Each structure stands twice: as structure tokens, then as C-alpha cells.
């Protein structure tokens, strides 16, 4: 299967799974107001899809959400498959997306380092070259 088609299918699955969780399965999924599907990675043979999500809360909340989503993955796939027409629908597996948190930590570190580098630039003003 072409990588372009897989990319489009990943994007479509991301949007439809988000919609299914928000509108169709909110009564089963519980309190998932702060849950966001961040990306989907489907295998080239369309048999499996890794669904990455982020949720606001501590690690216990994230792990509980991951367990809950994996427990109802079959129901999510069933409802989603009625909205997307593909020959075989992939088996869904949910994973916590740690990427955003890593980016925030990097930004915090850079913010702490940035004032130090600005101070050193003031100590060594540029010489007048003219």
C-alpha cells in the first residue's frame, strides 16, 4: 500500500476515533473530556493501528485511561468501522503519548538556560567594526 494512502488513513482514523470517543461512546468511556487522540500509526497491511493519546492528569490517571481505552478498543473499532469504509478494519491498541510532556520539559530547561545566555551576551558587547 502506498505511504500516501497510509498517511491519509492515519489522519482519517485519528479524526473519526476522536469523534467516536467524544460523541458515540462517551457513556462507556467515562470522563474523557481532557483526552486527545494525538496520532495514529497503522501498519502497511492495515491489520493493526497504534493510537496515541494524551490526557491531563498524573501518571495514575493516564494509566487508568490507557487500560480503559484498551478494554473498549473492540467497541471503538466497531463504531469507527461503520463510519469508515475499508475492507478490513485494523485492531486498535492505545498508547500514552509522552511527546508533549517531553517537549514541555525541554522548553522549561531552555527557559532556565536562556536567561544565563542572555546575561553573558550583555557582558561582552559587540565591538564597533567601523
SULBEL-V52588 format. One record per backbone hydrogen bond with DSSP energy under -1.0 kcal/mol. NH is the residue of the N-H (numbers start at 1). CO is the residue of the C=O. E is the energy in kcal/mol with one decimal. If there is no record, write none. Layout:
<<NH,CO,E> <NH,CO,E>>
This chain:
<<6,2,-2.0> <7,3,-2.4> <8,4,-2.2> <9,5,-2.6> <10,6,-2.6> <11,7,-2.1> <12,8,-2.4> <13,9,-2.9> <14,10,-2.2> <15,11,-2.0> <16,12,-2.6> <17,13,-2.9> <18,14,-1.8> <19,15,-2.1> <20,16,-2.7> <21,17,-2.5> <22,18,-2.2> <23,19,-3.1> <25,20,-2.7> <29,25,-3.3> <32,30,-1.5> <35,32,-1.7> <36,54,-2.9> <38,52,-2.1> <39,52,-1.4> <41,50,-2.6> <43,48,-2.6> <46,43,-2.2> <49,91,-2.5> <50,41,-2.6> <51,93,-3.1> <52,39,-2.8> <53,95,-2.2> <54,36,-2.5> <62,58,-2.0> <63,59,-2.5> <64,60,-2.3> <65,61,-2.3> <66,62,-2.2> <67,63,-2.4> <68,64,-2.5> <69,65,-2.7> <70,66,-2.3> <71,67,-2.0> <72,68,-1.6> <76,72,-2.5> <77,73,-2.7> <78,74,-2.3> <79,75,-2.5> <80,76,-2.6> <81,77,-2.7> <83,80,-1.4> <84,80,-1.3> <91,47,-2.8> <93,49,-2.1> <95,51,-2.7> <97,53,-3.5> <102,98,-2.1> <103,99,-2.2> <104,100,-2.3> <105,101,-2.3> <106,102,-2.2> <107,103,-2.4> <108,104,-2.3> <109,105,-2.3> <110,106,-2.7> <111,107,-2.3> <112,108,-1.8> <113,109,-1.9> <114,110,-2.8> <117,113,-1.7> <118,114,-2.2> <119,115,-2.1> <120,116,-1.7> <121,117,-1.4> <122,118,-1.3> <123,119,-1.2>>
